[in-house]
Amino acid sequence: MIKNDDVSFTSSALKIAPFLHHQTKPSLPFFSQLVQTKLTFLNSLLTRTRFPNSSLLCSASLSLTRPSSPGSDPKSLPILCSASLSLSQSQLRDSTQNDSVVAQQKSGGASGVHGPSRYDEERVLISEVLVRNKDGEELERKDLEAEALAALKACRANSALTVREVQEDVHRVISSGYFCSCMPVAVDTRDGIRLVFQVEPNQEFHGLVCEGASVLPTKFLQDAFRGGYGKVVNIKQLDEVISSINSWYMERGLFGMVSNAEILSGGIIRLQIAEAEVNDISIRFLDRKTGEPTKGKTKPETILRQLTTKKGQVYSMLQGKRDVDTVLTMGIMEDVSFIPQPAEDTGKVDLIMNVVERPNGGFSAGGGISSGTTSGSLPGLIGSFAYSHRNVFGRNQKLNISLERGQIDSIFRINYTDPWIEGDDKRTSRTIMVQNSRTPGNLVHGNQPVNNSLTIGRVAAGIEFSRPLRPKWSGTVGLIFQHAGARDEKGDPKIKDHYNSPLTASLSGGHVMGNFSPHEAFAIGGTNSVRGYEEGAVGSGRSYAVGSGEISFPVLGPVEGVFFADYGTDLGSGSTVPGDPAGARLKPGSGYGYGFGIRVDSPLGPLRLEYAFNDRHTKRFHFGVGHRN
C-alpha cells in the first residue's frame, strides 16, 4: 500500500477549538460572528504536512493483514485490504469532486487502484468485533468498553462490512464523547477476520482553569463542572457546558463567549473566555431630515454622563438599551441608538451613540376654560402665552416662561431647571421659580352685600433641590418665599371684608405659628370637591376631608357615563380661621352631593358634564376639564 504522508494520528492532549482560516493568532470576532460562531470539536488531533493552509476535518484508515508465520519478513506480509480517507476544509469549499478519497487493495502481490464507488461496495466478512486500548490490550474500565460497543451500529460479529461502514462507526465512537482517538485494526485469525477498535479514553477530570472571565460568576462555573470531577471527560457534555456558558452571556446581552478549550495533562480543563470590553464611547449627531452626520447643539459630556456603560466594562446590550432609554428621557432627543464596532486589533469594542436632536423649543399661544374662576356653574375663558427652551446652553437645562390671563385671574411664571448640577456626582437637580399671580377671593370672602370683588395677589420665589436616593426613591428640599395680599376691583389694598373679617395676616418662613391669612384656608364645595354646591359653599377651614365615589360605564366610543357621590367637611375647624369667614356667611361646614354625568375623551383631557343634587335639595350643573383634583 502506498504510504499516506498527508495524515498522521496523534494521541497527545485533546484540544478543542473553532476553525481559524489562515490566521496565526486568534482574534476576537465582532458581535455577529461572536454570537454565530459554534465551537467544533475535533475527534482527534490530526497533523497536516502536505496541506498546511487547509483545515483538516476528518481522517480514518483501515488495514487488514494476515498473521505472519515464524521467520517471515514483516515487510512482505500480504495485505488483505487497506484504505485511507482524508477530508480537508479547503477541498470541500472548492468542490465536492475534489474530496481526497484513496482506496487501495493488494492481494498476493497484485495491486490496483479503484474508484470510490467500486471500493465502497466491496465487503469483508468479519467474524469478531472487539474494543481494546491503543496497545491492543483490554480496557481497565468496562463501562468505557460498553460505551464504545454501544456506539457501533454496523460493525457486528459475523457481518460483511465495507470500509465506509467501518469509518462511520469510528466516527460514532468518537462522537460518544469519551474517546480522543479510535483506530480500527483488522487481524486474520483461525476463525476469520477479527476487527479491533483500538481506543484511547479521555483523561479523568481533576481541575478547571478559566482565563479571561471578568463578569462570569465563579459559582456558575463550579456548578457547571461539579458533577464531572473524578470522571472521564465527555466531550459532548463539555460542549453542553460551553453552550451554557455562552447562553449565560447571551441572556444578559453581554458580548462574551468561550473562545478556546483544552484538556491538559493531569485532567485539567482550561477555558479561555473572550469578553468584549468597551474601548471608547463617542457621540454622533445626525440630521433630522437627511440622517447625515451634523454638528449638534448639545454638549457631548451632557449625554455621556447619563450613561451607565463605561470604558473598560464588558459591553452589555441590555445595559446599552437602558442607557438609550435614559438619554431619551432627557427630553431633548428625538431618536437614540447604540452602534457597536470592533476596535482595531484589541479584541474590544467601540460604541458610537447616534442621536437626533429635537427642536429646542419656541413660542406657543392658546386658550381654554378654567373651572372655579367665577361664581356661576360654568367656568370662564382664559388665554395663554408661553416660551420654552429645553436645552439651554446645550446642557439639558430647561427654561419656561408663561402667562395666563382670565376674566379675573392671571398668573405669570418663570421656571428654570438644571436636571444635573455640573460637577455633582449624585445627580442633584436644581429648580428656580418666580411667580406673580392674581386669583379671585370669592371662594372664602364671597357673598358680600355690595357687589364688590376681591382678588388675592401673590408674589412667590423659591429654589428646590432634588436627588435620587435609591431606585424609585428621591429626596427633595426647597425654600419658597411668598408675599400675598387682598385688593379690591380698583387695585387698592384691603385688610378687612364687609363682615369685618381680616383679609391678611403676617406670614413667617418655614412654619406658620398662630393666625394665617384667611384666603389660605381650605375651600370645600364645587366641581372638584363636593358637587351640588357652588365653589367653596360647604365651608372653609384650617383642616378638611373630602371623600368621593364614582361608578363609570362605557356608552359609545369615547363617551362614558358616570354615577357619583361626594362628601366634605372642615372637621370643625371653620371657626379657627381668622375672622371665621365661613361662619359669617352661614356655611354649613359639611355636606354631601350626588348625581350623574357624561365624560368625553379629548386632546385637552376628559371633558366632564355632571348634574348634581346636594343635601339642601339644590341642583346644579358642573362642567370641568381633566381629572378631578
N, C-alpha and C positions, 0 to 999 in steps of 0.2 A: 504494500500500500504506500502511496506517495505520502510523505510526511506533511502534515499541515503546519506550516510555520506562522500562520496568521493568528492562531488562538492557543493559549495555554491556560490550564486551570491552576488556581492557587487556593490555598486553604488558610490564608492568614486572616487577620481581623476583618470582620464584615463591616463594610462601610455603606451607609445609606445616604444618598444624596440626589438632588434633582439634576437632570442632564444640563450641562453647560456647553453651549456650542461655541467653539473657537474662542474660549476665554481662559486666561491663565490664572485669573483671580476673580472669585465670585464677587459680584456687586449686588447691592440691594435693589431689586426691581421696584418700579413705581407702583402706585396703588392698584391699577387694573391688573398688572402682572402679579402683584403681591397677593391678591385675592385668588386669582385664577390658577396660579402655579400649584401643581399637585406633586407631592414627593413620590418618585418612582423608586421602588425597592428592587435592587439588583439581586437576583437569585444567588449569584456567586461573583467573586471578583474575577474579571476577565482582563488579561493583559493583551494590549494591542501592539503589534510590531510592524505590520505591513501598512496598516491604515491608521496613522496617528491622528488624522483630522476627522475621523468618524467616531460616533458613539456606538459602541457595540451593544446590541440589545440582548442577544442570547447566543449560546453555543452549546452543542452537545456532540458526543461521539460515542460510537458503539463498535466493539471489536469482538468477533467470535473466532476462537482458535481451538485447535486440537491439543490435547495434552502431549507434552514431549516425552519421548522414550528415553531410557537411560543412555547416556553417552551421545545423544544427538545434539546438534548445534542449534541453540535457541533462535539464531537469526534465520535458520532455514525452515522454521515451523510453518506448516501450511496454514494460511488464514482462511477461515470459512467465510467470514463476512466482515467488512469494515466500512464504516461510514462516518462522515462528519458533516455538520451543518453550522454555518455561522451567518448571522444576520446583523448588518450594521445600519445605523440610522440614516447615514448619508445615502446608502444604497437604496433604502426604502423610499427616501424622499425623491430620488431621481426617477425610478420606475420599478414596478414590481417585477419586471423581467430581469432586472439586474441583481436579484437575490442570489447570493452565493450559495449554491447547493451543489455539493460534490458527493458523488456516490461512486465507490469503487468496490469491485468484487474480484477476489483471486481464489482460484481453486486448482490444486495440483500443479502450480507453477504458471498457469494461464491467468491472464488479467485482462480486464476490459473496462471501459467507462460507459455507463449507461445514463440515459436521461432520467430525471426525477420521477416521471410518471411510471416508467417501467420498473424502476428500483422500488418505489413505494408499494407496488403490487406484489413484490417478491416476499414470501413469508418463510419464516424459520420456525420449526416446531420446538417449543420449549417444554421440557419435562418438569422443571422445578424452578421456583422463584424464591429467592432469599434476600434478606436485608442484613447487611453487615457493616462494620465500621470501615474507615478508609484503609485499614490494614488487612481487611478481609476477615476479621475476627468478629465473634458475636458481640452485640451491643451489651453494655453493662446494664442499661436501663431498658427493661422490656416494654415499658409504656411508650418509649420513643419508637421502638421497633413496631409496636402495634399501630402507632400513628402513621408511620411510613407505609405499612402494608395496607392500612385503610385508605390511603391516598391513591393507591394503584387501582386503576379501572380496567385497563386492557390486559395487563401482564398477569396472567394466571397460569398455574401449572397445567400441562397438557393442552396448551393452546398454541396456535400458529400466529406469529406476530410479524408485523412489518417494522422497519426502522422508525417510521413516523409514529406508530403506536407506542414504541418504547420511548421515543423522545417526548411525547405528550405526557406519559406517566412520570418521566423525570421532572417535567415542569410541575406536575401535580404534587410531587413530593416536596419540591422547593416551596411551592405555594402554600403548603400546610403551615409554613412559618417556623418550624422547629429546626430546620437544617440549613447550613450555609453552603453545602456542596452535595452533589449526588452524581456518582459515576456508574453507569451501567456496564457490567463486565459479563461476557458470556463464556462459559467453560464447558468443553465437551467431556462428558463423563460416560461411564459404562451404561448408565440408564438413559442417556440422552443429553441434550444441552441444558445446562443449568444457568439461569440468568440471575446474577447477583447485583443488587443495588448497593454500592458502597457509599455510605452517607457519613457526613460529619455534622454532628449536632452543634447547635449554637451553645455558647457558654451560659453558665448559670448567672443570674443577675445578682450582683453583690453591691452595687453602688450607682449613684447618679451624680453627674456633673452638668450643671446648666450655666451657660455663658450668655451674657448679653441681655438678660431679662431684668429690667428695672421696675416694671409695673406688675409683672405676673406674680401672684401671691405664692409664697413658699408652700403654704398649706395645700394649695391646689395641686402642686406637683407631688407633694408627699401622698396625698390621697389617690392621685392617678397611678402611682407606681407601687403603692403599699402592698397590693395583692401579688406582686410579682417577685418579691425578694426571696432569694434562695431557689427559684425555679428557672428552668431553661427559658431563655429569651425566645418569645414567639414574635416573629416579625409582623404577623398580621395584627396581633394585639398591640405591638408597638406603634403600628400605623394608626390604629384606633386612638391611642393615647395622643399621638401627634395631631391627629384630626381634632381631638377635643381641645387641645391647646390652641390650635388655630381658630376653632369656633369661639373660644373664650375671648380672643381678641376681636373677632368679627362681631359678636353680640354686643360688645361695648363700643363698637365703632373705632377701635384702635388700629393704627397701622402697625401690625406686627404679625410674625409667623415664625415657625420653625424652619430655618434655612438649611440646617445640616444635622445629621445624626450619625454617630459612630459607636460601635461596640469595641471597646478597648480590651486589652489583656487584663485578666483578673475579673472579667464580668462587669466592667464599669461602662455604663452608657453615658455618652457625652452628647448633650443637646446644645446646639447653637441657635439662639433666638435673634432674629433680625427685627429691631424696632426702629421705626422711622421717627426720629426726633425732629422737632421744629427748628430749622436753621435760621429763618428770618421771616418777619411778617411785614408786609407793606400794604399801603392803601392806594387803590387806583380809582380815580373819579371818571365816570362815564357820562357822556352827554345824554340828556333825556330823550332827544329825538333821534340822533344818529347812532347812539351806542358806542361812539368812538371815545378814546381817552381824551380828557379835557382837564382844565385846571379847576380845582374845587375851591369853594369858599370856606369850608370847614377845615380847621387845623387838624392834621393827621393825629397829633397827640391827644386831641379830644376824643377821637374814636378809639385809639389804641388803649387808652386807659380803661375803657369799658370792657375790654376782653379779658376773659379768664385764661385763655390759651396764651402761654408764654414761651419764649425761646428756651430750648433745652428739654421741654416736655415731649413725651410721646404724643403724636398728634391723634386726637380723638374726634371722629366725625360728630358724635353726639354733643361733645363739648363745643365743637365748632358751630353746631346748629343753635345751641343756647346762646352763643355769642352773637350770632346773626340776629336772633330774636331780641337780644338786649340792645343792639345798635338800632333796630327798627323802633323800639320803644322810646328812643330819644326824641322821635317825632320830626326829625329833620331829613330823614332818608326815605326815598320812595321805593328803592329796591336795594337789597344787600345780598351778596353771595361770596362764599369762600372758594377759591381756585387753588388746589394744591399742585405743586410742581416739584420734580426731583431737583435737589441741589447737586451741583457738579461734583461727581466722584467723592461724595461724602457719605452716602447712604442715608442722608437726611432729606427733609422736605422743606421747601419754601412755600409760604402761604401768601397768596395775593387776595385781598378783600376788595371786590368790585362794589362800588357804591354809586347810586344815582340819587342826587340831592333833590329834595322837594323845593318848590319856591319858598323863599324865606318868610313871606307874609305880605301884608299890604293893608289897604283901607277897605272898610265894609260899612254898609248902612242898611237899616231895615226898620221895620215897625212890628207892633204886636199888641197884645192886650194884657192887662195886669189886673188880677183879682184883688179886691180889697182896697182899691185906691179911692173909691167913692162910697157913699152911704147906700147907694142902690144895690140891687141884686146883681146887676151886670157890671163888669169891670170897665175901666177906662182905657183909652188908646194911649200907646207910648211910642216914641220914636227913638232910634239908637244910632250911634255913630262910633266906630272903633278903628283903632290902628293896632296891628300886632306884628311882631318880629320874633321868629322862633329860633334865630341863630345869630344873636348879637356878637360881634367881634369874632365870629367863626368858632365860638366856644360853647355852643348849645345853650346860651343864656337867653331867657325869654323876657320880652317887654310887651306889655299890654296896656293900652290907653283906651278908655271907653267913656262914653257919655250917653246917659239915658234920660229922656225927658218925657214926662207925662202931663196930665191936666193939672195936677197939683205937685206930684213928687218928681224929684230929679236926683241923679247920682252921677258924680264924676269920680273915676277911679284910675289909679296908676299902680301897676304891679310889675315888679322886676324880680326875676328868679334866676339864681345861679344853681343849677342842679348838682354841681360838684365843685366846691370851692377849690381853686387851684392850690396845689401843694399839700392838700389834706389827703391822707391815705385811708380815711374812714368813710369816704363818700358822703361827707356832710354837705347838705344843701342850705341855701340862704334865700329868703324871700323878704323883700321890702315892699310895703304897701302904704299908699297915701290915698285918702278918700274924703270927699266932701259930698254930703247927701242932704236932701230935704224930703221928709215924709209927712203925711197927714197925721195930725194928733187926735183925730176924732175917735180912734179906737178906744182911748181912755177918757178923753175930755170932750166927747161929742154930746149931742142933745142939749146944746145951750139955748136958752130962750131967745136970745138975739142971734140972728144968722151970721155969726162970726166964725171964721175958720181959723184954726190953729195949725201951724206947721212946726215940726221938730227938725231943727238943723243940727247936723253933726259934722265935725271935722276930726278925722282919725288918722293916725300914722302908727306904723308898727314894723317890727322886724321879727322874723321867725327862723329858727334853725331846726333842721331835722336830720336824723342819722339812722341808718338801719342797724338794729341791734342783733337780730338773728333772723333766719328765714320767716317771713310773714309777720315780723315784728319790727317796729321802728319807734324811735323816741323823738318827741318834738318839744321845744321850749321856745317861748317868744315873749315879747313885751309890746303892748299896744297902749297908746295914749289917745284919749278921746275927749273932745270938748263938745258939749251938747247944750242946746237952749231952745226955748219956745218963742215963736214970733206970730204976730197976727197977720191979717191979709195985707197990711201995709208994710210989713217987714220990720215993725218995731218990736223990741224985746218985750216979752210978757213973763211975769213971775207968778201970777195967780189967775185962775179962770173965773167965770161968772159966779161959781159957787164958793169962791174964796179958797179953793184948793190950791196948794202950791204947785207951780209948774216946774220948778227947778230945785236942785239941791247940789251941794258940793260933792264932787267925786274925788276919790283918792286912789293911788296906784296899787294894784295887786289885789286888794280885798276891800269891799265896802263895809264899813262899820256904821251902824245906826241907820239914819234915813238915806233914801236913794231917790232919784228922780222918778216921779210917778209914771212918766211915759216909758220907763224901763220895765214896768210891771207886765206880767204875762196877760195878754188879752185872750179871752176864751169866747168862742162862738164864731160861726161863719163858715165859709166854703171849705177851709182847710182845718176846721176844728169841729164844732157841733153844728151840723147842718139843720136848717129850720129856724135858726137865729141869724140876725144881722151880725156883721163883723164886730166882735167884742161885746155883744149884747148879753152874754151869760154872766160875765164878770171880769175883773182884772185883779190879780193878786200877786203876792210875793212868791207863792207856790201854786202849782196847778197839777191836775192829772186829767188826761183825755183818753178815752177808750173808744174804739171803733170796730165794728164787724161788718163784713161785706160778703155777699154771695153773687158771683158773676156767672154768666152763661152766654154761649155764642148765639148770635141772632142771624146775621148774614154777612159773610165776608169779613171786613174789618170792624163790623159793628157788633157790639155785645151789650147785653142788658145786665143790670145790677140791682140788688136789694141791699139796703144798708141800715145801720143803726149806730148812733153816736151818743156818748155821754161825756160831760166835762164838769169839773168842779175846781174852785180855787182853794179847796181844803181849808176853808175858813180863814184864809189869810187876806181877804179883801180889805178888812179894816186896818191891817198893819201897813198898808200903802199910805204914804204921807198924804193927808187930806182926805183919805177914804173916797176917791173919785167914784168907785163902784157903788158905795152906799148912798152917796149924794144923788146918784142917778137911778136909784132903786133897782139896781141889777140884782138878780136872784142869787148869784154866786154859784149856782149849779143848775143843770138842766140836761135834757136829752132830746134827741130828734131821730126821726126815721123816715124812710121813703124809698124811692126807686129812681132809676135813671138809665141813660144810654151812654156808651163811650165809643169813640171812633178813633182808630189809629191814624196818625197824620205825621208828616215830616216834623211838625212842631212838638210832637208828643201826643199822648191821649187827649182828645177833646171831650170834656165831661159836661153833660147837661143833666141836672138832677132836680127832682121835685121832692120837697121835704116837709114834714109836719113836726112841730115841737110839742112839748108838754103843756104849753099855754094855748094850744089849739090854733096856732098861727101857721100858715102855709107860705112857702117861699120857693122860688126857682133859684138854683145856683148854677153858675157856669164857670168852668175852670179849664186851665191848660196844664198838662203834665200830671204826674202822680201827686197825690196828697202829701203835704209836708209831714 
